[in-house]
Amino acid sequence: MSQDLLVKLVSAGDENGVGKGHVYYTRYNNKVKKDPSKKYETVKFNPVARKHTKYKQKK
């Protein structure tokens, strides 16, 4: 996998904080975004919390 497009997504956890810190790695091109200063955010399934939670890009 190309390392320049690889980003680390870290979970914020659910409303009780369960699953906080779970990590996904995915490919995402930051250079094509409209505002490059913003971090990538998405909602993915968190297997620790067993529900969909918000994930934010970490460096």
C-alpha positions, 0 to 999 in steps of 0.5 A, spaced: 500 500 500 502 506 498 504 510 504 503 517 502 496 516 501 495 512 508 492 515 513 490 513 521 483 514 523 482 514 531 475 513 534 472 518 538 468 512 542 460 512 543 456 516 548 459 512 554 466 512 551 466 505 549 471 503 543 475 510 544 482 509 541 480 503 536 484 505 529 483 504 522 488 505 516 485 507 510 487 510 503 485 518 503 488 523 498 489 530 502 491 534 497 485 533 493 480 536 498 477 543 498 480 545 504 487 542 506 487 544 513 481 540 515 482 533 518 478 527 514 472 524 518 468 519 517 463 514 520 465 507 521 463 500 525 467 500 531 467 492 533 469 494 540 463 498 541 459 494 536 456 500 533 458 505 528 462 511 531 465 517 528 473 516 526 477 522 525 484 523 522 490 523 526 497 524 523 
